[in-house]
Amino acid sequence: MTDVQPLVSVIIPLYNRENLIARAVDSVLAQTLTDFELIVIDDGSTDNGPEIVRQYDDRRIKIISQQNAGVSSARNKGIDIAKGQWIAFLDSDDKWVADKLQKQMELLQENPSLVWVGCNYTIDHSITKERRTFINPEKIEKYLTDRCFFKSCFDAINIGAGLTPGTMIVKRLVLQEVGSFQDGLNYGEEFDLWWRIGYRYPEIGYVNSPLIVYNAQMADGLTASTKAISIIETLSEMFEKNLSLAKQFGREDDIRPFVIQRLRKWSYNLYCRGHFKEIRETLKTFNDILPAGFKLVMNLLTMLPEKSNKHGRCLLKWLSYDKFDF
């Protein structure tokens, strides 16, 4: 007897989330669309998370263990063994609303030319207890203009439409064509993949209602992380690679706004931490795409004494360099 192929393969990378993994799994099992398989990739967990998953009595669930190799490797392992026509992602500390798969698959089935779809989501700040929709649906509507898709995924990315992995469903054949997540890239890995898909398939479906609850349990990763400089180096390599690739597809201008926006934010964070040398190296690396005004401001500030740092931060905030929003 041959295995029946599910419509959707749901992939959850798991690493030390014993307190949250059941919530994620339960939200998948509660989906109104039931034609799916759930693949949990245990990425070398040292807690009881994998055992919690094994206790579920549902034939749709598979749990695969591997040595710790990072979230990109875990997702790719899931993609490799997936049988579904479509691939959906969910992080182990997030959860879906009950009709997430159904709404997105209905959109895809009604628009057969589309090969991927995203959605809005709710941010749940477990520390501040704040819960809000990630991006105002009215802002999204201005770009969709009564359509159910963005004509360019780069528009969606550049306005911050929230294309986190947990919001996305992608055709498996497309992932086989463009490649999966880049191994070893555990920060910004989703944009590296979304860009590679977007060069070939720019139109992306979008459900403009929050279908996922994103668990924002920590402050902004770059601000809070002690590895800010290594993150900058990693993403600089990613940006350089993708700017070159985008140029081959005539899409360089499409990803430029996103790159500039992130570089502004990262430069602000580096400035606040006194990493002036790293800022100057960033300006040099991306000299050709950064606006002249931005380069002038950052070069001047990094030449001033460090005691003027407080006034510099005020200036950068006034210029909105501390924000990701346009």
Sequence and secondary structure as in RCSB ss.txt:
>XXXX:A:sequence
MTDVQPLVSVIIPLYNRENLIARAVDSVLAQTLTDFELIVIDDGSTDNGPEIVRQYDDRRIKIISQQNAGVSSAR
NKGIDIAKGQWIAFLDSDDKWVADKLQKQMELLQENPSLVWVGCNYTIDHSITKERRTFINPEKIEKYLTDRCFF
KSCFDAINIGAGLTPGTMIVKRLVLQEVGSFQDGLNYGEEFDLWWRIGYRYPEIGYVNSPLIVYNAQMADGLTAS
TKAISIIETLSEMFEKNLSLAKQFGREDDIRPFVIQRLRKWSYNLYCRGHFKEIRETLKTFNDILPAGFKLVMNL
LTMLPEKSNKHGRCLLKWLSYDKFDF
>XXXX:A:secstr
      SEEEEEEESS TTTHHHHHHHHHT S   EEEEEEEES  SSHHHHHHT   TTEEEEEE    HHHHH
HHHHHH  SSEEEE  TT EE TTHHHHHHHHHHH TT  EEEEEEEEE TTT  EEESS HHHHHHHHTT SEE
S HHHHHHTT    GGG EEEHHHHHHH    TT  SSHHHHHHHHHHHH   EEEEEEEEEEEE  SS HHHH 
TTHHHHHHHHHHHHHHHHHHHHHTT HHHHHHHHHHHHHHHHHHHHHTT HHHHHHHHHHTTTTS HHHHHHHHH
HHHS GGGHHHHHHHHHHTTTT S  
